[in-house]
C-alpha cells in the first residue's frame, strides 16, 4: 500500500482511491491463481475534491473523506499512475458505499 507523499488536489466531486490487494490465499490456505482472484471492489480514499455546485450555487461536499474504506462498482473509474503506484479516480456519485468499523 503506497502513501502519496505529495499533496494532490482534485476538482469538484472527484475521489482518488487505492484499491485493496486481491486475496491470494483462501481462509483454508489454498493459493488462488490470478484468474480466480476476481476484481477487488474495496479501496481506501487517498484524496478528495472540494465538492460540486448545487442548483443554488452552494458547494455540496464529497460524501467520503481521506482514509475511508469504500465499496467500488465493478467497472468504471479512471486509472492513474502516480509515484509508481496505481490509483483510480471516481466521481463521488459512482462510489457505492463506505465501510463502517
Residue frames as a rotation matrix with the C-alpha (Angstrom) as fourth column:
UNK 1
0.584 0.812 0.000 0.00
0.812 -0.584 0.000 0.00
0.000 0.000 -1.000 0.00
UNK 2
-0.425 -0.777 0.464 1.56
0.779 -0.576 -0.249 3.23
0.461 0.256 0.850 -1.12
UNK 3
0.308 0.459 -0.833 1.22
0.752 -0.654 -0.082 6.52
-0.583 -0.601 -0.547 0.62
UNK 4
0.514 -0.095 0.852 1.14
0.663 -0.586 -0.466 9.61
0.543 0.805 -0.238 -1.52
UNK 5
-0.143 -0.702 -0.698 3.98
0.960 -0.270 0.075 11.82
-0.241 -0.659 0.712 -0.41
UNK 6
-0.963 -0.162 0.216 2.81
0.232 -0.907 0.352 14.88
0.138 0.389 0.911 -2.31
UNK 7
-0.421 0.853 -0.309 -0.31
0.030 -0.327 -0.944 16.98
-0.906 -0.407 0.112 -1.86
UNK 8
-0.856 0.244 0.455 -2.80
0.501 0.175 0.848 16.33
0.128 0.954 -0.272 -4.64
UNK 9
-0.551 0.731 -0.402 -5.80
-0.268 -0.612 -0.744 18.49
-0.790 -0.302 0.533 -5.43
UNK 10
-0.800 0.359 0.480 -8.76
0.599 0.518 0.611 17.27
-0.030 0.777 -0.629 -7.46
UNK 11
-0.880 0.466 0.088 -11.65
-0.416 -0.848 0.327 19.20
0.227 0.251 0.941 -8.89
UNK 12
-0.129 0.991 -0.043 -15.30
-0.789 -0.076 0.610 19.08
0.601 0.113 0.791 -7.95
UNK 13
0.556 0.498 0.666 -16.64
-0.810 0.503 0.301 15.75
-0.185 -0.707 0.683 -6.66
UNK 14
0.391 -0.494 -0.777 -13.67
-0.399 0.670 -0.626 13.59
0.829 0.555 0.065 -7.64
UNK 15
0.722 -0.160 0.673 -12.39
-0.598 0.344 0.724 10.90
-0.347 -0.925 0.152 -5.27
UNK 16
0.082 -0.785 -0.614 -8.96
-0.741 0.363 -0.564 9.28
0.666 0.501 -0.553 -5.65
UNK 17
0.757 0.241 0.608 -8.73
-0.604 0.615 0.508 5.75
-0.251 -0.751 0.611 -4.25
UNK 18
-0.468 -0.831 -0.300 -6.18
-0.860 0.506 -0.062 2.99
0.204 0.229 -0.952 -3.90
UNK 19
0.488 0.689 -0.536 -7.67
-0.573 0.716 0.399 -0.47
0.658 0.113 0.744 -4.41
UNK 20
0.400 -0.296 0.867 -7.07
-0.752 0.434 0.495 -3.05
-0.523 -0.851 -0.049 -1.70
UNK 21
-0.645 -0.700 -0.305 -4.85
-0.760 0.546 0.353 -6.01
-0.080 0.460 -0.884 -2.59
UNK 22
0.261 0.717 -0.647 -6.59
-0.735 0.582 0.349 -9.06
0.626 0.384 0.678 -4.03
UNK 23
0.472 -0.034 0.881 -6.93
-0.688 0.610 0.392 -12.11
-0.551 -0.791 0.264 -1.81
UNK 24
-0.030 -0.571 -0.820 -4.30
-0.898 0.376 -0.229 -14.63
0.440 0.729 -0.524 -2.94
UNK 25
-0.895 -0.218 -0.389 -4.95
-0.024 0.895 -0.445 -17.30
0.445 -0.388 -0.807 -0.29
UNK 26
0.141 0.989 -0.041 -8.30
-0.110 0.057 0.992 -18.60
0.984 -0.135 0.117 0.96
UNK 27
0.336 0.058 0.940 -9.08
-0.914 -0.221 0.340 -18.87
0.227 -0.974 -0.021 4.67
UNK 28
0.949 0.060 0.309 -8.34
-0.141 0.959 0.247 -22.60
-0.282 -0.278 0.918 4.34
UNK 29
0.166 -0.986 -0.004 -4.83
-0.247 -0.045 0.968 -21.84
-0.955 -0.159 -0.251 2.99
UNK 30
0.280 -0.029 0.960 -5.45
0.811 0.542 -0.220 -22.61
-0.513 0.840 0.176 -0.69
UNK 31
-0.613 -0.569 -0.548 -3.46
0.117 -0.752 0.649 -20.42
-0.781 0.334 0.527 -3.10
UNK 32
0.530 0.844 0.083 -5.68
0.308 -0.100 -0.946 -18.72
-0.790 0.527 -0.313 -5.68
UNK 33
-0.360 -0.610 0.706 -4.45
0.908 -0.056 0.415 -18.30
-0.213 0.790 0.574 -9.27
UNK 34
-0.894 -0.081 -0.441 -4.61
0.061 -0.996 0.059 -14.75
-0.444 0.026 0.895 -10.58
UNK 35
-0.772 0.633 -0.059 -7.57
-0.133 -0.070 0.989 -15.56
0.621 0.771 0.138 -12.87
UNK 36
-0.124 0.753 -0.646 -9.63
0.697 0.529 0.483 -16.76
0.706 -0.391 -0.591 -9.90
UNK 37
-0.761 -0.291 -0.580 -8.97
0.645 -0.443 -0.623 -13.77
-0.076 -0.848 0.525 -7.67
UNK 38
0.289 0.937 0.198 -11.70
0.949 -0.307 0.069 -11.57
0.125 0.168 -0.978 -9.14
UNK 39
-0.144 -0.274 0.951 -11.85
0.325 -0.921 -0.216 -7.81
0.935 0.278 0.222 -9.21
UNK 40
-0.602 -0.132 -0.788 -11.23
0.798 -0.118 -0.590 -6.01
-0.016 -0.984 0.176 -5.93
UNK 41
0.093 0.765 0.638 -14.16
0.577 -0.563 0.592 -3.75
0.812 0.312 -0.493 -5.10
UNK 42
0.812 0.105 -0.574 -12.78
0.563 -0.397 0.724 -2.33
-0.152 -0.912 -0.382 -1.84
UNK 43
0.033 -0.804 0.594 -10.48
0.638 -0.441 -0.632 0.69
0.770 0.400 0.498 -1.75
UNK 44
0.055 -0.117 -0.992 -9.10
0.887 -0.449 0.103 3.37
-0.458 -0.886 0.079 0.55
UNK 45
0.863 0.289 0.414 -9.74
0.445 -0.824 -0.352 7.05
0.239 0.488 -0.840 -0.19
UNK 46
-0.041 -0.959 -0.279 -6.44
0.984 -0.087 0.153 8.94
-0.171 -0.268 0.948 -0.56
UNK 47
-0.930 -0.198 -0.310 -7.67
0.169 -0.978 0.118 12.35
-0.327 0.058 0.943 -1.82
UNK 48
-0.003 0.975 0.221 -10.97
0.942 0.077 -0.326 14.15
-0.335 0.208 -0.919 -2.46
UNK 49
-0.538 -0.058 0.841 -12.10
0.523 -0.805 0.279 17.22
0.661 0.590 0.464 -4.36
UNK 50
-0.993 0.103 0.064 -13.87
-0.118 -0.706 -0.698 20.16
-0.027 -0.700 0.713 -2.73
UNK 51
-0.341 0.926 0.162 -17.34
0.402 0.300 -0.865 19.09
-0.849 -0.230 -0.475 -3.90
UNK 52
-0.654 0.203 0.729 -19.74
0.716 -0.144 0.683 20.05
0.243 0.969 -0.052 -6.66
UNK 53
-0.940 0.340 -0.001 -22.00
-0.331 -0.915 -0.230 23.07
-0.079 -0.216 0.973 -7.01
UNK 54
-0.499 0.852 0.155 -25.65
0.638 0.483 -0.600 22.59
-0.586 -0.200 -0.785 -6.18
UNK 55
0.018 0.620 0.784 -28.54
0.961 -0.226 0.157 24.22
0.275 0.751 -0.600 -8.03
UNK 56
0.920 0.372 -0.124 -28.35
0.392 -0.857 0.336 27.31
0.018 -0.357 -0.934 -5.83
UNK 57
0.538 -0.789 0.297 -24.59
-0.250 -0.486 -0.837 27.65
0.805 0.376 -0.459 -6.31
UNK 58
0.538 -0.334 0.774 -23.70
-0.821 0.003 0.572 26.24
-0.193 -0.943 -0.272 -2.89
UNK 59
-0.379 -0.767 -0.519 -20.93
-0.784 0.564 -0.261 23.64
0.492 0.308 -0.814 -2.63
UNK 60
0.829 0.558 0.035 -22.15
-0.520 0.746 0.417 20.09
0.206 -0.364 0.908 -2.00
UNK 61
-0.013 -0.928 0.373 -19.29
-0.956 0.121 0.266 18.41
-0.292 -0.354 -0.889 -0.11
UNK 62
-0.276 -0.199 -0.940 -17.99
-0.552 0.834 -0.015 15.00
0.787 0.515 -0.340 -1.13
UNK 63
0.662 0.727 0.182 -19.59
-0.579 0.342 0.740 12.18
0.475 -0.595 0.648 0.92
UNK 64
0.775 -0.476 -0.415 -16.30
0.589 0.783 0.201 10.47
0.230 -0.400 0.887 1.84
UNK 65
0.810 -0.577 0.109 -13.06
-0.582 -0.765 0.277 11.64
-0.076 -0.288 -0.955 3.43
UNK 66
0.058 -0.894 -0.444 -9.42
-0.669 0.296 -0.682 10.62
0.741 0.337 -0.581 3.21
UNK 67
-0.793 -0.440 0.421 -8.86
-0.608 0.540 -0.582 7.30
0.029 -0.718 -0.696 4.96
UNK 68
0.154 0.924 0.350 -12.40
-0.804 0.323 -0.499 5.97
-0.574 -0.205 0.793 4.43
UNK 69
-0.872 -0.248 0.422 -12.75
-0.004 0.866 0.500 2.39
-0.490 0.434 -0.756 3.14
UNK 70
-0.147 0.829 -0.539 -15.22
-0.806 -0.417 -0.421 2.40
-0.574 0.373 0.729 0.25
UNK 71
-0.091 0.262 0.961 -17.09
0.398 0.894 -0.206 -0.06
-0.913 0.364 -0.185 -1.97
UNK 72
-0.580 -0.242 -0.778 -16.49
-0.543 -0.597 0.590 0.50
-0.608 0.764 0.215 -5.69
UNK 73
0.658 0.731 -0.180 -18.53
-0.600 0.364 -0.713 -0.52
-0.456 0.577 0.678 -8.73
UNK 74
0.483 -0.475 0.736 -17.11
0.431 0.860 0.272 -3.46
-0.762 0.186 0.620 -10.70
UNK 75
-0.030 -0.455 0.890 -16.43
0.988 -0.146 -0.042 -1.21
0.149 0.878 0.454 -13.71
UNK 76
0.833 0.330 0.444 -15.59
0.341 -0.938 0.058 2.46
0.436 0.103 -0.894 -14.06
UNK 77
0.703 -0.600 -0.382 -13.10
0.125 -0.424 0.897 4.91
-0.700 -0.678 -0.223 -12.69
UNK 78
0.843 -0.532 -0.076 -10.02
-0.264 -0.286 -0.921 6.30
0.469 0.797 -0.381 -14.38
UNK 79
0.694 -0.663 -0.280 -6.72
0.712 0.574 0.405 4.57
-0.108 -0.481 0.870 -13.68
UNK 80
0.797 -0.531 0.289 -3.88
-0.433 -0.835 -0.339 6.92
0.421 0.145 -0.895 -12.76
UNK 81
0.470 -0.740 -0.481 -0.26
0.810 0.578 -0.098 6.02
0.351 -0.344 0.871 -12.05
UNK 82
0.724 -0.226 0.651 1.18
-0.354 -0.932 0.071 8.47
0.591 -0.282 -0.755 -9.54
UNK 83
0.102 -0.788 0.608 4.62
-0.995 -0.084 0.059 7.99
0.005 -0.611 -0.792 -8.00
UNK 84
-0.682 -0.421 -0.598 4.81
-0.553 0.832 0.045 4.42
0.478 0.362 -0.800 -9.38
UNK 85
-0.822 0.513 0.246 1.55
0.107 0.564 -0.819 3.42
-0.559 -0.647 -0.519 -7.65
UNK 86
-0.724 0.653 0.223 -1.82
0.365 0.089 0.927 2.61
0.585 0.752 -0.303 -9.26
UNK 87
-0.757 0.578 -0.304 -4.76
0.045 -0.418 -0.907 4.78
-0.652 -0.700 0.291 -8.19
UNK 88
-0.521 0.675 0.523 -8.29
0.808 0.192 0.557 5.18
0.275 0.712 -0.646 -9.52
UNK 89
-0.961 0.223 -0.164 -10.32
-0.171 -0.944 -0.283 8.37
-0.218 -0.244 0.945 -9.87
UNK 90
-0.476 0.877 0.070 -14.10
0.853 0.440 0.282 8.14
0.216 0.193 -0.957 -9.39
UNK 91
-0.408 0.515 0.754 -16.91
-0.281 -0.856 0.433 10.64
0.869 -0.035 0.494 -9.17
UNK 92
-0.825 0.105 0.555 -18.42
-0.556 0.017 -0.831 10.82
-0.097 -0.994 0.045 -5.68
UNK 93
0.136 0.990 0.037 -21.75
-0.932 0.140 -0.334 9.53
-0.336 0.011 0.942 -7.02
UNK 94
0.239 -0.119 -0.964 -20.05
-0.637 0.730 -0.248 6.45
0.733 0.673 0.098 -8.52
UNK 95
-0.835 -0.548 0.048 -18.92
-0.370 0.496 -0.785 5.15
0.407 -0.674 -0.617 -5.13
UNK 96
-0.183 0.832 -0.523 -21.44
0.086 0.543 0.835 2.58
0.979 0.108 -0.171 -3.90
UNK 97
0.884 0.468 0.010 -20.88
0.023 -0.065 0.998 2.95
0.468 -0.881 -0.069 -0.16
UNK 98
-0.106 -0.940 0.325 -18.38
-0.626 -0.191 -0.756 3.06
0.773 -0.283 -0.568 2.64
UNK 99
0.042 0.003 -0.999 -17.41
0.503 0.864 0.024 0.54
0.864 -0.503 0.035 5.29
UNK 100
0.343 0.105 0.934 -18.12
-0.681 -0.656 0.324 1.49
0.647 -0.747 -0.153 8.87
UNK 101
-0.566 -0.670 -0.481 -15.95
-0.117 0.643 -0.757 -0.13
0.816 -0.373 -0.442 11.55
